[in-house]
Amino acid sequence: MKTNSLPIFSEVKAAAQMQKGMPFLRLGFRPFYVAGALLAALIVPLWVAMFLGQLPLTPAVPPLLWHAHEMLFGFAVAIIVGFLLTAGKAWTGLATPRGAWLGGLVVLWLAARVASVLGSYALYAVLDMALLPLVAAILLTLLLRARNYRNLPLALILALLASANLFFHLAAMGALNLPAITPLYAGLALIVMIECVMAGRVIPAFTMAVTPGLKLIATVWVERVTLGATGLGLALWVFAPNGVVSLLVLALASVLHLKRLASWRPALTVKRPILWILHAAYAWIPVGLGLLALAQIGLVPVSSGVHALAVGATGGLIIGMITRTARGHTGRPLKASNPEVLAYALVMTAAVLRVLLPLLAPGLLGVSLIAAAVVWSAAFLIYLWQFTPWLMSTRLDGKDG
């Protein structure tokens, strides 16, 4: 009896040791989701107040660049880092940063956000450029140790994001003869590519999981052509805009993503909000690519395509994934509550207000900015209200994580 009980005792003891420390710092999604959602709720109203001349705040870079940079390298990167530090553990079976190590990464991210409005530019740049290379190195090490080569492109994209951030700061300081907006466009393009890759894995899989008998089989060459056209179209937009070639490639990518989305049978998800939000958000990718195509010949402003991808696609996919993954990793059922459904609707409304209303009624730009900021902020405040207590507590099932 004693011999048989020893392994069980050891397993219980090991599990108890793993759960020591603050629950908030046990996995990357916990602090980074809260931090990213809080920044999302605050930064858009602050930017609109600056834009309308109602807030005499002077960030480290011109307000437009600050807004674009912090939405990408502050908000979106926080969620991406939280997701990858969590998924990395599931993909490899190896430990990802937790406790003080994880807390240090969060403090580094937070320090850069504070420095962007209160510190010198040099301090802001140094702090801001430190996080992504660290996380890319952590993820790369885990994937190589586990021989998980399938996910290596994600580590590469993180490294490219870090490079785009470096070029932004060099351009903003005048050390590089490049418009500072160009690296920001590159950053958005890289984030969209992450979304395209991950959406292709999870959206059809989630849809099949809740639809008995449904089989969604992707054709490999079609997937490669879709991602290839998207990458090429976005690269042309960033580095060689306003040309017929960029228009044609972006238009082709838009059509391919529409076909891709249709093949995932989005109509089957209308009664499952935690799933339809992912389909609805993904629909903004072909919309954004189509608007960027039209912008190549001056038919619509570039900002329309940018915000379709940034607010509709990125914002929508983020609110969908940070509710779903937070529920799963805290031991809760994968079923959205009424507040979450409201948050989904608010983010989609923000995209319509920011993208489509100014196109239909350019004179209402100021109204659209204010309205979009209010509903966007409300969505992430709802997330914080519901999820922060969960993310600061132990899993319901008592497991580590």
SVG drawing of the C-alpha trace seen along z (x, -y; Angstrom):
<svg xmlns="http://www.w3.org/2000/svg" viewBox="-30 -72 50 74">
<polyline fill="none" stroke="black" stroke-width="0.4" points="0.0,0.0 2.8,-2.4 4.6,-1.7 1.5,-2.3 0.6,-5.5 3.9,-7.2 3.4,-8.1 -0.1,-9.5 1.3,-11.5 4.1,-12.9 1.6,-13.9 -0.6,-15.7 2.4,-17.4 3.7,-18.5 0.3,-19.9 0.1,-21.8 3.5,-23.3 2.6,-24.4 -0.4,-26.3 1.6,-28.3 1.7,-32.1 -0.8,-34.6 -3.3,-33.0 -3.1,-36.3 0.5,-35.4 0.1,-31.7 -0.3,-32.0 0.3,-34.8 -3.3,-35.3 -4.3,-36.4 -2.4,-39.7 -2.0,-40.5 -5.7,-40.2 -6.6,-42.5 -3.8,-45.0 -4.7,-45.0 -8.5,-45.4 -7.8,-48.3 -5.6,-50.0 -8.3,-49.5 -10.9,-51.0 -8.8,-54.1 -6.8,-54.9 -9.5,-55.4 -11.4,-58.0 -8.1,-59.7 -7.2,-59.9 -10.6,-61.2 -10.3,-63.9 -6.9,-64.9 -8.1,-64.8 -11.0,-67.2 -8.7,-69.5 -10.3,-68.7 -7.3,-67.2 -4.0,-69.1 -2.0,-65.9 1.3,-65.8 2.5,-62.2 6.1,-61.3 5.2,-61.3 2.6,-63.3 -0.9,-62.2 -1.9,-60.4 1.3,-58.3 0.8,-57.7 -2.7,-56.5 -1.8,-54.1 1.3,-52.8 -0.4,-52.2 -3.3,-50.4 -1.0,-48.1 2.1,-47.7 0.3,-48.4 -3.2,-46.9 -2.9,-44.2 0.6,-43.1 -0.5,-42.7 -3.3,-40.3 -1.0,-38.5 1.7,-38.0 -0.8,-36.8 -2.3,-34.3 1.1,-33.0 2.5,-32.6 -0.6,-30.5 -0.9,-28.6 2.9,-27.9 2.4,-25.8 -0.3,-23.8 1.6,-23.4 4.9,-22.2 4.0,-20.8 6.8,-23.1 6.4,-25.8 6.0,-29.3 6.8,-32.4 4.9,-32.7 5.2,-34.4 7.8,-37.0 9.1,-36.4 5.7,-36.9 5.1,-39.9 8.3,-41.4 7.1,-41.2 3.8,-42.9 5.6,-45.6 7.9,-46.2 4.8,-46.5 3.1,-48.9 6.2,-51.0 6.4,-51.7 2.7,-52.7 3.2,-55.2 6.4,-56.5 4.6,-57.2 2.7,-60.0 4.8,-61.0 8.4,-60.1 11.1,-61.2 11.1,-59.8 14.3,-57.9 13.0,-56.2 9.7,-55.4 11.6,-53.9 13.9,-51.8 11.1,-50.3 8.8,-49.8 11.3,-48.0 12.3,-45.5 9.2,-43.3 8.7,-41.7 12.3,-40.4 12.1,-38.8 8.8,-37.1 9.9,-36.0 13.0,-34.5 10.9,-32.7 8.5,-31.3 11.3,-30.3 13.1,-28.4 10.0,-26.5 9.1,-25.5 12.6,-24.3 12.9,-22.4 9.6,-20.7 10.4,-20.3 7.1,-22.0 8.1,-23.3 4.6,-24.0 4.3,-27.1 7.7,-28.5 6.3,-31.1 4.5,-32.7 7.9,-33.3 9.2,-34.7 6.2,-37.1 6.9,-38.3 10.5,-39.0 9.2,-40.9 6.8,-42.9 9.8,-43.8 11.6,-45.0 8.7,-47.1 8.6,-48.6 12.3,-49.4 11.9,-51.1 9.0,-53.1 11.1,-54.5 14.0,-55.2 11.8,-57.0 10.0,-59.0 13.4,-60.1 14.5,-61.2 17.3,-58.6 15.7,-56.8 14.5,-58.6 11.1,-56.9 7.6,-58.1 6.9,-56.9 3.4,-55.7 5.0,-53.1 6.3,-50.8 2.9,-51.1 1.2,-49.9 3.7,-47.1 2.9,-46.2 -0.9,-46.1 -0.1,-43.9 1.8,-41.4 -1.0,-41.3 -3.5,-40.7 -1.3,-37.8 -1.3,-36.3 -5.1,-36.6 -5.4,-34.9 -3.2,-32.0 -4.8,-31.4 -8.4,-32.0 -7.9,-29.3 -7.0,-26.9 -9.5,-27.7 -12.7,-29.0 -13.5,-26.0 -12.4,-23.7 -14.7,-25.4 -17.6,-25.4 -17.2,-21.7 -17.0,-21.0 -20.5,-22.3 -22.1,-21.1 -22.7,-17.4 -21.7,-15.8 -20.2,-18.9 -16.9,-18.4 -14.9,-21.5 -11.9,-20.3 -9.6,-23.1 -7.9,-22.6 -4.1,-23.1 -3.3,-24.9 -6.3,-27.3 -5.2,-28.1 -1.7,-28.8 -2.8,-31.0 -5.2,-32.9 -2.4,-33.6 0.1,-34.3 -2.1,-36.8 -2.9,-38.5 0.8,-38.7 1.8,-40.1 -1.1,-42.5 -0.4,-43.9 3.3,-44.1 2.5,-46.1 0.2,-48.4 3.0,-49.1 6.0,-49.4 4.6,-50.2 1.1,-51.7 -1.1,-53.5 -0.5,-51.2 -2.6,-49.0 -0.7,-45.9 -1.4,-46.5 -5.0,-47.2 -5.4,-43.9 -3.6,-41.7 -5.5,-43.3 -8.8,-42.8 -7.9,-39.1 -7.1,-38.6 -10.4,-40.1 -12.3,-37.8 -10.3,-34.7 -11.1,-35.6 -14.8,-35.9 -14.7,-32.4 -12.8,-31.2 -15.3,-32.6 -18.2,-31.2 -16.6,-27.7 -16.7,-27.8 -20.5,-28.0 -21.0,-31.1 -24.8,-30.9 -24.6,-27.7 -23.3,-29.8 -26.0,-32.4 -27.3,-30.9 -23.8,-30.6 -22.5,-34.1 -19.1,-32.9 -18.6,-31.5 -20.4,-34.0 -18.3,-36.9 -15.3,-35.1 -17.0,-34.8 -18.3,-38.3 -14.9,-39.7 -13.2,-37.7 -15.6,-39.2 -13.9,-42.5 -10.7,-41.1 -12.1,-40.9 -13.9,-44.3 -10.6,-45.9 -8.6,-44.4 -11.3,-45.5 -11.2,-49.1 -7.4,-49.2 -7.7,-48.1 -10.1,-50.9 -7.8,-53.3 -5.0,-52.5 -6.9,-54.5 -8.2,-57.2 -11.8,-56.0 -11.8,-55.8 -9.4,-57.0 -6.7,-54.6 -7.9,-55.0 -11.2,-53.2 -9.3,-50.0 -6.9,-50.5 -9.8,-50.8 -11.7,-47.9 -8.7,-45.7 -7.8,-47.3 -11.3,-47.8 -13.5,-45.3 -11.1,-42.4 -8.5,-42.8 -10.8,-44.3 -13.5,-41.7 -11.2,-38.7 -9.6,-39.9 -12.9,-40.3 -14.0,-36.9 -10.8,-35.1 -10.1,-36.8 -13.6,-35.8 -13.4,-32.2 -9.8,-31.4 -10.3,-33.1 -13.4,-31.0 -11.6,-27.8 -8.5,-28.4 -10.4,-29.3 -12.5,-26.2 -15.7,-27.8 -18.2,-26.7 -17.6,-28.0 -20.9,-29.8 -21.1,-33.6 -23.2,-35.4 -25.4,-38.3 -22.7,-40.9 -20.3,-39.2 -22.8,-39.2 -23.3,-42.9 -19.5,-43.4 -19.4,-41.6 -22.2,-43.7 -20.5,-46.9 -17.2,-46.2 -18.9,-45.4 -20.9,-48.6 -17.7,-50.5 -16.3,-49.2 -19.5,-50.2 -19.4,-53.7 -15.7,-54.2 -15.5,-52.7 -18.8,-52.9 -20.5,-56.0 -17.7,-58.4 -17.8,-56.8 -21.5,-57.4 -21.6,-60.8 -18.1,-62.4 -19.5,-65.4 -20.3,-63.2 -16.6,-62.2 -16.5,-63.9 -19.8,-62.3 -18.6,-58.9 -15.3,-59.1 -17.0,-60.0 -19.8,-57.3 -17.2,-54.7 -15.0,-55.5 -17.9,-55.3 -19.1,-51.9 -15.6,-50.5 -14.6,-51.6 -17.9,-50.2 -17.2,-46.8 -13.8,-46.4 -15.1,-47.8 -17.7,-45.1 -14.9,-42.6 -13.0,-44.0 -16.1,-44.0 -16.9,-40.3 -13.5,-38.7 -11.0,-40.5 -12.3,-38.7 -12.1,-35.4 -8.5,-36.1 -7.4,-37.0 -8.8,-33.7 -7.8,-30.1 -9.5,-27.9 -12.9,-26.6 -11.7,-23.0 -8.7,-23.6 -6.2,-22.8 -3.1,-24.9 -3.2,-27.7"/>
</svg>
